[in-house]
Amino acid sequence: MDWFIWILALGIFGFFLGKFIKHKSLYPFMPFRYDFRKRRNTFLKVMDLMKTIAAKTIIETGTSREGLHGAKSNGAATIVFGKWAKENGAFVHSVDISEDSCKNAQQEVYKQNLNEFVKIHHSDSLIFLENFKDKVDLLYLDSYDYSSDVEVQKKSQEHHLLEFKAIESRLHQNSIVLIDDCDLPNGGKGKLAIAYMLEKNWKIVMNAYQVLLVREDFSFDKLQ
């Protein structure tokens, strides 16, 4: 009977070890319990680049409707970038066409004490971007939910391209662009936007579930 207990214990240990290895936190920036999994490395790189350029203005399309509870499923970027903004004197504009998503995101912003550093905008992202006047340091594209429907995929890809074009003139030499949900069937959300950007002298810094891009002449040296 002892062998059975040992095998059971070993199995349980292996199960929890596997979960621990797969767990990708942003600790100590975020509490260890939040698992950012496939977005962890790109988030870390983006925050490092934002420090390099002393980023002040961040735009996110598609707000984090589940707050930090959605860290593994959708990335909780509103809160991640909001916390970064709080610690680095920056500001986040997060826009979403869904009233419910905006309401849920706003509740989490208040809960995390980020209301002075994050503004949730209930608007069509294209209208918001077209009317935004300031220069943008980080553009994070994550609107228009993707699906297995090929028509929805095409519309999502076209929407992300239009979003980029709508704000393109407010991106400067050291602007950073991060596009979510790219490692999905048929090229993911960023397929058309990325192809367009590569033709416009942008380059890919990281190509994973999220794709991170900067201009060809981006300065990786810390600004004075």
N, C-alpha and C positions, 0 to 999 in steps of 0.2 A: 504493500500500500504506500510505502514511503516513496517509491519511484514515481507513483502517480502524482503525489503532492508536489514533488520536485519538478515534474514535467509541467504541471499546471502553473506553478509559480514562475517557471522559466517562460512559459507562454505569455503570462500576464506582464512580466517584466519586458519581454520583447515588444508587446503591443504598445506599452507606454513609452518605451525607448523610441519606437518608430514614430509615434506622435510627437515626441520631443524633437526629434531630428527634423521632421517636416515643419515644425513650428518656426515661423520666421517673424520675429518681433522687431520693433523699432526701439527696443530698450537700449539706453535709458531715456531716450526722447519721449517714448510712449510706454505706459505700463506693460510689463512682459506678457500679461495675459492676452493681449490683442495680437492676433495672428494676421499679418499682412501678406503672407504666402507669396504668390506670384508677382506681387507689386513691391515687395520689400526693397529689393536691390535698386530698382529704378527710382523709388522714392528717396532712398539714401543718396543716390547720385544727383538727383535734382536738387535736394537740399544743399548738397555740397556746392553745386554750381551756383545756386542762388546766393550763397555766402560769398563766392568768388566775385560776383557782379554787384553785390550789395543790393539785391532786389528789393523793390518797394511796392510794386504793383503786380498783383496776381489775379488772373481771371480764370475761372473754372466754368465750363458749360456742362450742365447736368449735375445738380447738387446732390450731396450725400444724404439720401432720404432716411437711412437707417442709423445715422450717426456712427459712433465707434463700434456698435454691435455689428455693423456691416463691414468691418475691416477685412475679413477674409473674402466676402462675397463681392463687394464693390469698391473696396479700398478706403472708404471713409476719408477721401481726400479733402473735403471741406474742413474737417477737424484737424487733419494732419497739417495742411498748409496754414490753417488758422492759428494753430499753436506755434508754428514756425514764425508766422507774422508777428505774433505777440512777443516772441523772444528776440526778434530782429528788427522791430520798428517798421514792419511792412503792413500791407492791407490786402484783404482778399475780397473780390467780387465774385459771387457764385450765382449763376443764373439758371433758371429752370422754368419750363412752360407749365409744369404741373403745380397746381395750387397746393395739393396735398404734400407733394415732395418738399415744396418750399416751407410749408408749415412744420413738417417733421424736422427738417434741417434747422430751422430757426430755433426750435425747442432745444436741440442738441447744442447749438451755438451758445444759447443762454446757460445751459447746464454746465458747459465747459468754461464758462466765463470768458467767452471770446467775442462778445457783442461789440466791443470797441475796435475789433480788428477784422471782423467779417460782416459783410452785408449780403443778405440773400435778396436777389431780385426775381420777382415773379414776372417773367417776360419771355417772349420768343427770343431765343438766343441770337438769331440773325439781326433782329431789330436792335437788341441791346448792343451787339458788337458794332453795328454800323454807326451807332450814335455815341460810342465811347470815344472820348477826346484825348485821354492821357496816353503816354507811352506805356507799353506793357512789357514787363520783365519776364514773367512766366505765363504762358498760355497753356491751359490744361483742357483738352477736348475730350468730353465723355458724355455727350448728350445722345439722344435718339437711340433708344434701346435696340440692340441687335437681336436677331432670332434665326431660326433654321429656315425661315421663309426667304427664298431668294429675292423676292421683290422688296421685302423689308431690308434685307442686306444692302441692296442697291441704293435704296432711299437713305439709309443711314450713312453710307459712304459718300453719297452726293451731298448730304447735309453737312458732314464734317468738312468737306472741301469748301462749301459755301461759307461755313463759319470761318475757316482760315482766311479766305479771300476777303471777308467782311472786315477783318481786323488787321490784315497784312500791312497796311500803311502805318500802323501804330507800333509795329515791331521794329526794334533797333538792331544795331550790329551785334549786341550781346544778349539779345532776347533768347529765351529757352522755350521750346515747345515739347509738350508731353502729350501723347495720344494713347488713350486706354483701349483695352479690348481689341488688340491687333492680332493676337495669335488665335484667331478663330477661322472657321471655314470661309473660303472665298476672300481671304485677305483681311477680314475684320474691319473695324470701323475706319481705320486710317488708310485703307488701300489707295484711294484716289488722292487724298490730301498729301500723303507721303510722296507719291509719284510726282505730283505737282511741285512740291517743295524741293525735291531733288533736282528738278529742272531749273529751279530758281536759286541755285547755289547754297542750298542747305545740305547738311550731312547728318548721317545717323551716328549717334554716340553709343546708344544701347538699343538692341533689337531683340525684344523678348515679348512677354505678354503685353507690355507697354512699349512704345517706341519713343525714344528721346532724340530730339534733333536740335542742332544749333547751326548757325551760319558757318560757311566755309572758313571765314576769317575770324571766328569767335576767339576771344582771348581767354586762355585758360589760366593766365596769371592773375593773381588777386589784384583787384583795382585798389588804387591808393585813395 
